[in-house]
Amino acid sequence: METTTVRDTGIRLTTLGLGAAPAGNLYQAMTDEDAHATFEAAWATGIRYFDTAPHYGLGLSERRLGAFLRTRPRDELVVSTKVGRLLVPSPETAHRKDPDIFEVPAATRRVWDFSRDGVLRSLEASLERTGLDRVDVVYLHDPDEHWEQAAHEALPALVELRDQGVVGAVGAGMNQSAMLTRFVRETDVDVVMCAGRFTLLEQAALADLLPAAAERGVAVVAAAAYNSGILAYDAPPSDATYDYAPAAAGLLDRARRIAAVCAEHGVTLPQAALAYVRTHPAVVSTVVGLATPEQARQAGERAAARVPAELWRALADVGLLPEAAVPAR
């Protein structure tokens, strides 16, 4: 699988990356064996970039991913995790379910912390959970309500670790593009992860983040290319989700119309969704959440599919893609 270097860090990301939130029992539980089999299938497709976070299953994703990656040659893979949420023991709630969207016991709780000390403690805990000798990429995780501390305490701490060679590259990961643009323009980030704001359904990042990243040479990892589910089907079902909630009727209709135009051009909606996010030169990798070995194999096949450039023009001609969002040839 093709790789692209992140800035001048030497970190090389495969075109397709594995998002390990499902391994944290996102929405539903899976076994350790199923998680391992999914990682194994992703590796077989050529995926060498794996993304996780303490938030995913209160550390379960990091533990499972680390157990797998420790069986692979360390220099052949790239792993990223995130800081900003410390996991604090909470024995008084251990009998309850995690109040977030992960099917795990609430034996720990998340505490926002973008201080320098919080960053160092979070990264140390991630290394303990994964059992790895290092993390290649570290993102600030969802600092939406914490700009001042994230930009002026957390990020300088990460930059210091990068400059010391402790980590390879640093950045921020968010579900919005506006603040990521601020990070690109105002701080020394190498890479940003933008979830859901540059997809076949939504291109908000085209107005701010992507031009800024291209101008400053910052790499962009596109996450949630399926907008959390609605673009993951050849024909989106009535119960499809968009941004982790039931898709509105208008969005569902639009996705189905896009799927119909895709079919006319000999490709499926998911194939087009993965291909579209790769059309911008600032995007170096697409991270997809994978919950089963079949999904991993399918993602590899979809990413390898040839999607004709004429498709984007056809979508624009019928009003399903804004003119400004049609990729330049």
VOTIDREN-286226 format. One record per residue (C-alpha): residue in one letter; residue number from 1; z, y, x. Coordinates in Angstrom, 3 decimals, always signed. Each point is the difference from the previous one (the first is absolute). Layout:
residues N
<"a" NUM <Z Y X>>
...
***
This chain:
residues 329
<"m" 1 <+0.000 +0.000 +0.000>>
<"e" 2 <-0.850 +3.481 +1.290>>
<"t" 3 <+2.771 +2.197 +1.370>>
<"t" 4 <+0.421 +3.741 +0.527>>
<"t" 5 <+2.301 +1.706 +2.489>>
<"v" 6 <+2.589 +2.420 -1.385>>
<"r" 7 <-0.462 +3.266 +1.857>>
<"d" 8 <+0.710 -0.545 +3.723>>
<"t" 9 <+2.911 -2.369 -0.597>>
<"g" 10 <-1.784 -3.244 +0.841>>
<"i" 11 <+1.087 -1.411 -3.369>>
<"r" 12 <-2.960 -1.773 -1.626>>
<"l" 13 <+0.031 -0.650 -3.750>>
<"t" 14 <-2.228 -2.564 -1.668>>
<"t" 15 <-2.239 +1.330 -2.761>>
<"l" 16 <+2.098 -1.937 -2.503>>
<"g" 17 <+3.790 -0.124 +0.179>>
<"l" 18 <+2.598 -2.008 -1.895>>
<"g" 19 <+2.558 +1.874 -2.082>>
<"a" 20 <+3.180 -2.096 -0.049>>
<"a" 21 <+1.711 +1.484 -3.071>>
<"p" 22 <-0.739 -3.204 -1.997>>
<"a" 23 <+1.932 -1.949 +2.636>>
<"g" 24 <+3.002 +2.077 -1.065>>
<"n" 25 <-0.274 -1.586 -3.467>>
<"l" 26 <-1.872 +2.936 -1.500>>
<"y" 27 <+0.150 -0.517 -3.796>>
<"q" 28 <+0.531 -3.750 +0.407>>
<"a" 29 <+1.669 -2.389 +2.390>>
<"m" 30 <-1.857 -2.104 +2.523>>
<"t" 31 <+1.326 -2.630 +2.390>>
<"d" 32 <+0.189 +0.334 +3.764>>
<"e" 33 <-2.648 -2.728 +0.183>>
<"d" 34 <-2.376 +1.920 -2.289>>
<"a" 35 <+0.471 +3.180 +2.011>>
<"h" 36 <-0.728 -1.860 +3.243>>
<"a" 37 <-3.112 -1.615 -1.504>>
<"t" 38 <-1.269 +3.418 -1.101>>
<"f" 39 <+0.496 +1.468 +3.462>>
<"e" 40 <-1.697 -3.064 +1.491>>
<"a" 41 <-3.034 +0.436 -2.269>>
<"a" 42 <-0.223 +3.692 +0.853>>
<"w" 43 <+0.073 -0.831 +3.705>>
<"a" 44 <-2.802 -2.522 -0.532>>
<"t" 45 <-2.180 +2.736 -1.548>>
<"g" 46 <+0.376 +2.089 +3.156>>
<"i" 47 <+2.706 +2.397 -1.198>>
<"r" 48 <+2.159 +1.116 +2.912>>
<"y" 49 <+1.688 +3.057 -1.525>>
<"f" 50 <+3.139 -0.649 -2.054>>
<"d" 51 <+2.008 +2.701 -1.792>>
<"t" 52 <+3.538 -0.296 -1.335>>
<"a" 53 <+3.101 +2.124 -0.723>>
<"p" 54 <+3.763 -0.371 -0.516>>
<"h" 55 <-0.551 +1.150 -3.590>>
<"y" 56 <-2.053 -3.094 -0.819>>
<"g" 57 <+2.467 -2.477 -1.427>>
<"l" 58 <+2.980 +1.608 +1.749>>
<"g" 59 <-1.118 -1.377 +3.345>>
<"l" 60 <-1.401 -3.308 -1.262>>
<"s" 61 <-3.588 +0.968 +0.825>>
<"e" 62 <+0.910 +0.893 +3.585>>
<"r" 63 <+1.883 -3.271 +0.479>>
<"r" 64 <-2.823 -2.133 -1.361>>
<"l" 65 <-2.735 +1.860 +1.842>>
<"g" 66 <+1.926 -0.091 +3.259>>
<"a" 67 <+0.534 -3.754 -0.314>>
<"f" 68 <-3.769 -0.459 -0.245>>
<"l" 69 <-1.045 +2.495 +2.653>>
<"r" 70 <+2.368 -1.532 +2.539>>
<"t" 71 <-2.252 -3.090 -0.112>>
<"r" 72 <-3.055 +2.020 +1.047>>
<"p" 73 <-1.027 +1.582 +3.335>>
<"r" 74 <+1.752 +3.374 -0.020>>
<"d" 75 <-2.797 +1.882 +1.719>>
<"e" 76 <-2.551 -1.160 -2.585>>
<"l" 77 <+1.642 +1.728 -2.955>>
<"v" 78 <+1.191 +3.380 -1.219>>
<"v" 79 <+3.030 +0.405 -2.234>>
<"s" 80 <+1.196 +3.158 -1.719>>
<"t" 81 <+3.220 +0.723 -1.815>>
<"k" 82 <+1.618 +3.079 -1.456>>
<"v" 83 <+3.111 +2.147 +0.251>>
<"g" 84 <+1.780 +2.292 -2.441>>
<"r" 85 <+1.913 -2.499 -2.119>>
<"l" 86 <+3.044 -1.590 +1.628>>
<"l" 87 <+1.239 -3.285 -1.444>>
<"v" 88 <+3.753 +0.137 -0.532>>
<"p" 89 <+2.099 -3.063 -0.954>>
<"s" 90 <+0.993 +0.017 -3.676>>
<"p" 91 <+2.033 -3.159 -0.693>>
<"e" 92 <+1.259 +1.423 -3.289>>
<"t" 93 <-3.563 -0.167 -1.433>>
<"a" 94 <-1.114 -3.251 +1.652>>
<"h" 95 <+0.122 -1.810 -3.341>>
<"r" 96 <-2.537 +2.383 -1.497>>
<"k" 97 <-3.775 +0.280 +0.390>>
<"d" 98 <-1.455 +2.721 +2.193>>
<"p" 99 <-0.488 +3.033 -2.303>>
<"d" 100 <-3.408 +0.648 +1.573>>
<"i" 101 <-3.116 -2.135 -0.561>>
<"f" 102 <+0.980 -2.893 +2.272>>
<"e" 103 <+1.393 -3.313 -1.209>>
<"v" 104 <+2.898 -0.192 +2.461>>
<"p" 105 <+3.796 +0.248 -0.272>>
<"a" 106 <+1.431 +3.480 +0.418>>
<"a" 107 <+2.184 -1.042 +2.931>>
<"t" 108 <-1.005 +3.190 +1.796>>
<"r" 109 <-0.988 +3.429 -1.251>>
<"r" 110 <-2.498 +2.543 +1.253>>
<"v" 111 <+1.270 +3.313 +1.381>>
<"w" 112 <-2.434 +2.791 +0.832>>
<"d" 113 <+0.440 +1.142 +3.594>>
<"f" 114 <-2.593 +1.892 +2.035>>
<"s" 115 <+2.460 +1.127 +2.655>>
<"r" 116 <-0.540 -0.881 +3.645>>
<"d" 117 <+2.889 -2.447 -0.151>>
<"g" 118 <-1.354 -1.483 -3.221>>
<"v" 119 <-3.405 -0.601 +1.579>>
<"l" 120 <+1.492 -1.720 +3.040>>
<"r" 121 <+2.318 -2.157 -2.124>>
<"s" 122 <-2.824 -0.932 -2.377>>
<"l" 123 <-2.357 -1.034 +2.779>>
<"e" 124 <+2.715 -2.016 +1.746>>
<"a" 125 <+0.750 -1.819 -3.259>>
<"s" 126 <-3.704 -0.718 -0.530>>
<"l" 127 <-0.257 -1.531 +3.451>>
<"e" 128 <+2.998 -2.199 -0.785>>
<"r" 129 <-1.475 -1.132 -3.316>>
<"t" 130 <-3.463 -0.722 +1.404>>
<"g" 131 <+1.246 -1.485 +3.248>>
<"l" 132 <-2.868 +1.732 +1.805>>
<"d" 133 <+0.242 +1.705 +3.368>>
<"r" 134 <-1.659 +3.171 -1.257>>
<"v" 135 <-1.702 +1.686 -2.939>>
<"d" 136 <-3.460 +1.425 +0.643>>
<"v" 137 <-0.190 +2.669 -2.722>>
<"v" 138 <+2.878 +1.753 -1.780>>
<"y" 139 <-0.522 +2.072 -3.145>>
<"l" 140 <+2.359 +2.394 -1.758>>
<"h" 141 <+0.226 -1.644 -3.428>>
<"d" 142 <-0.425 +2.194 -3.095>>
<"p" 143 <+1.595 +3.215 +1.327>>
<"d" 144 <-1.140 +1.884 -3.131>>
<"e" 145 <+3.378 +1.667 -0.655>>
<"h" 146 <+0.997 +0.215 +3.664>>
<"w" 147 <-2.626 +2.093 +1.772>>
<"e" 148 <+2.363 +2.102 +2.135>>
<"q" 149 <+2.017 -2.885 +1.382>>
<"a" 150 <-2.988 -2.340 +0.277>>
<"a" 151 <-2.172 +2.526 +1.842>>
<"h" 152 <+2.690 +1.510 +2.220>>
<"e" 153 <+2.362 -2.918 +0.718>>
<"a" 154 <-1.592 -3.351 -0.835>>
<"l" 155 <-3.469 +0.597 +1.378>>
<"p" 156 <+1.143 +1.545 +3.301>>
<"a" 157 <+2.211 -3.082 +0.464>>
<"l" 158 <-3.022 -2.254 -0.544>>
<"v" 159 <-2.161 +2.108 +2.324>>
<"e" 160 <+2.668 -0.348 +2.689>>
<"l" 161 <-0.007 -3.789 -0.446>>
<"r" 162 <-3.799 +0.001 +0.194>>
<"d" 163 <-0.020 +2.113 +3.148>>
<"q" 164 <+2.543 -2.375 +1.560>>
<"g" 165 <-2.263 -2.944 -0.832>>
<"v" 166 <+2.508 -1.543 -2.411>>
<"v" 167 <-2.525 +0.163 -2.878>>
<"g" 168 <-3.756 +0.355 +0.149>>
<"a" 169 <-0.875 +2.495 -2.740>>
<"v" 170 <+1.858 +2.072 -2.591>>
<"g" 171 <-0.783 +1.565 -3.341>>
<"a" 172 <+0.869 +0.132 -3.685>>
<"g" 173 <-0.834 -2.094 -3.044>>
<"m" 174 <-0.066 +1.470 -3.505>>
<"n" 175 <-1.504 -0.222 -3.477>>
<"q" 176 <-1.223 +3.599 +0.186>>
<"s" 177 <-2.451 +1.808 +2.240>>
<"a" 178 <+1.365 +3.581 +0.023>>
<"m" 179 <+3.079 -0.635 +2.141>>
<"l" 180 <-1.874 -2.436 +2.206>>
<"t" 181 <-2.401 +2.867 +0.678>>
<"r" 182 <+2.958 +2.127 +1.103>>
<"f" 183 <+1.072 -2.747 +2.385>>
<"v" 184 <-3.526 -0.154 +1.423>>
<"r" 185 <-0.306 +3.767 +0.436>>
<"e" 186 <+3.563 +0.890 +0.997>>
<"t" 187 <+1.350 -2.969 +1.970>>
<"d" 188 <-0.973 -2.428 +2.745>>
<"v" 189 <-0.838 -3.073 -2.105>>
<"d" 190 <-2.492 -2.625 +1.159>>
<"v" 191 <-0.645 -1.700 -3.328>>
<"v" 192 <+0.823 +0.416 -3.681>>
<"m" 193 <-0.009 -2.566 -2.788>>
<"c" 194 <-1.300 +1.394 -3.289>>
<"a" 195 <+0.591 -2.219 -3.029>>
<"g" 196 <-2.222 +0.331 -3.043>>
<"r" 197 <-1.351 +3.498 +0.548>>
<"f" 198 <-3.347 -1.016 +1.454>>
<"t" 199 <-1.473 -2.739 -2.148>>
<"l" 200 <-3.024 -0.668 -2.146>>
<"l" 201 <+1.980 +1.420 -2.930>>
<"e" 202 <+1.698 +2.935 +1.692>>
<"q" 203 <-0.985 +2.157 +2.949>>
<"a" 204 <+2.710 +2.683 +0.269>>
<"a" 205 <+0.263 -0.546 +3.763>>
<"l" 206 <-3.594 +1.147 +0.456>>
<"a" 207 <+1.075 +3.560 -0.710>>
<"d" 208 <+2.757 +0.241 +2.596>>
<"l" 209 <+1.133 -3.002 +2.046>>
<"l" 210 <-3.267 -1.573 +1.092>>
<"p" 211 <-1.634 +3.208 +1.288>>
<"a" 212 <+3.205 +0.938 +1.836>>
<"a" 213 <+0.309 -3.454 +1.549>>
<"a" 214 <-3.632 +0.013 +1.115>>
<"e" 215 <+0.428 +3.460 +1.513>>
<"r" 216 <+3.145 -0.906 +1.946>>
<"g" 217 <-0.937 -3.550 +0.935>>
<"v" 218 <+2.812 -1.588 -2.005>>
<"a" 219 <-0.652 -3.501 -1.299>>
<"v" 220 <+0.338 -0.749 -3.712>>
<"v" 221 <+1.032 -3.373 -1.366>>
<"a" 222 <-1.050 -0.313 -3.634>>
<"a" 223 <+2.468 -1.992 -2.097>>
<"a" 224 <-0.102 -0.944 -3.674>>
<"a" 225 <-3.807 -0.053 -0.030>>
<"y" 226 <+0.242 -1.844 -3.323>>
<"n" 227 <+2.301 +2.700 -1.432>>
<"s" 228 <+2.686 -2.702 -0.346>>
<"g" 229 <-2.194 -2.365 -1.986>>
<"i" 230 <-2.610 +1.562 -2.261>>
<"l" 231 <-2.771 -0.286 +2.621>>
<"a" 232 <+0.967 -3.506 +1.114>>
<"y" 233 <-1.945 -1.752 -2.777>>
<"d" 234 <-3.704 -0.548 -0.520>>
<"a" 235 <+0.681 +1.051 -3.616>>
<"p" 236 <+3.317 +1.906 -0.371>>
<"p" 237 <+2.162 -1.645 -2.717>>
<"s" 238 <+1.854 +1.892 -2.703>>
<"d" 239 <+3.321 -0.438 +1.805>>
<"a" 240 <-1.268 +1.355 +3.338>>
<"t" 241 <+2.329 +2.341 +1.865>>
<"y" 242 <-0.652 +3.384 +1.588>>
<"d" 243 <+2.577 +1.440 +2.415>>
<"y" 244 <+2.422 -2.801 -0.924>>
<"a" 245 <-0.063 +0.765 -3.743>>
<"p" 246 <-2.239 -1.140 -2.882>>
<"a" 247 <-3.396 +1.665 +0.337>>
<"a" 248 <-0.852 +2.615 -2.614>>
<"a" 249 <-2.899 -0.809 -2.321>>
<"g" 250 <-2.224 +2.671 +1.538>>
<"l" 251 <+0.500 -1.287 +3.526>>
<"l" 252 <-0.562 -3.563 -1.144>>
<"d" 253 <-3.273 +0.962 -1.641>>
<"r" 254 <-1.140 +1.878 +3.092>>
<"a" 255 <+0.834 -2.941 +2.282>>
<"r" 256 <-1.980 -2.339 -2.230>>
<"r" 257 <-2.985 +2.334 +0.034>>
<"i" 258 <+0.165 +0.169 +3.794>>
<"a" 259 <+0.136 -3.807 +0.064>>
<"a" 260 <-3.166 -0.160 -2.117>>
<"v" 261 <-1.914 +2.263 +2.412>>
<"c" 262 <+1.271 -2.078 +2.919>>
<"a" 263 <-1.317 -3.155 -1.661>>
<"e" 264 <-3.417 +1.621 -0.357>>
<"h" 265 <+0.003 +0.430 +3.782>>
<"g" 266 <+1.051 -3.579 +0.667>>
<"v" 267 <+3.614 +0.620 +0.998>>
<"t" 268 <+3.379 -0.343 -1.651>>
<"l" 269 <+2.454 +2.799 -0.759>>
<"p" 270 <+2.520 -1.173 +2.649>>
<"q" 271 <-2.741 -0.252 +2.632>>
<"a" 272 <-1.076 +3.547 -0.791>>
<"a" 273 <+3.608 +1.226 -0.009>>
<"l" 274 <+0.603 -1.286 +3.531>>
<"a" 275 <-3.363 +1.234 +1.241>>
<"y" 276 <+0.420 +3.495 -1.434>>
<"v" 277 <+3.185 +0.848 +1.887>>
<"r" 278 <-1.705 -0.982 +3.253>>
<"t" 279 <-2.775 +2.548 -0.491>>
<"h" 280 <+2.057 +2.908 +1.356>>
<"p" 281 <+0.011 +0.226 +3.814>>
<"a" 282 <+3.724 +0.862 +0.121>>
<"v" 283 <+0.961 -3.318 -1.635>>
<"v" 284 <+0.634 -2.655 +2.644>>
<"s" 285 <+1.533 -2.793 -2.083>>
<"t" 286 <+0.638 -1.063 -3.587>>
<"v" 287 <+3.326 -1.671 -0.758>>
<"v" 288 <+0.036 -2.362 -2.978>>
<"g" 289 <+3.093 -1.613 -1.477>>
<"l" 290 <-0.499 -3.766 +0.041>>
<"a" 291 <+2.193 -2.413 -1.962>>
<"t" 292 <-1.777 -3.367 +0.397>>
<"p" 293 <-2.223 -1.796 +2.505>>
<"e" 294 <-2.853 +0.241 -2.500>>
<"q" 295 <+0.415 +3.785 -0.202>>
<"a" 296 <-0.109 +0.163 +3.806>>
<"r" 297 <-3.216 -2.023 +0.187>>
<"q" 298 <-1.470 +1.991 -2.863>>
<"a" 299 <+0.829 +3.307 +1.681>>
<"g" 300 <-1.779 -1.101 +3.144>>
<"e" 301 <-3.098 -0.982 -1.977>>
<"r" 302 <+0.028 +3.232 -1.986>>
<"a" 303 <+0.361 +2.133 +3.120>>
<"a" 304 <-2.924 -1.799 +1.647>>
<"a" 305 <-2.340 +0.470 -2.966>>
<"r" 306 <-2.967 +2.296 +0.461>>
<"v" 307 <+0.122 +2.878 -2.478>>
<"p" 308 <-3.196 +2.068 -0.287>>
<"a" 309 <+0.374 +3.723 +0.624>>
<"e" 310 <-2.131 +0.592 -3.103>>
<"l" 311 <+2.974 -1.046 -2.125>>
<"w" 312 <+1.909 +3.235 +0.677>>
<"r" 313 <-2.996 +2.085 -1.046>>
<"a" 314 <-0.415 -2.073 -3.153>>
<"l" 315 <+3.652 +0.493 -0.931>>
<"a" 316 <-0.334 +3.758 +0.494>>
<"d" 317 <-3.159 +0.156 -2.094>>
<"v" 318 <+1.870 -1.352 -3.024>>
<"g" 319 <+3.088 +2.137 +0.571>>
<"l" 320 <+2.279 -2.757 +1.329>>
<"l" 321 <+0.350 +1.481 +3.488>>
<"p" 322 <+0.279 +3.744 +0.703>>
<"e" 323 <-2.923 +1.447 +1.914>>
<"a" 324 <+2.328 +1.073 +2.787>>
<"a" 325 <+1.254 -3.571 +0.331>>
<"v" 326 <-3.415 -1.539 +0.697>>
<"p" 327 <+0.090 -1.162 +3.640>>
<"a" 328 <-2.477 +1.600 +2.368>>
<"r" 329 <-2.637 -2.447 +1.185>>
***
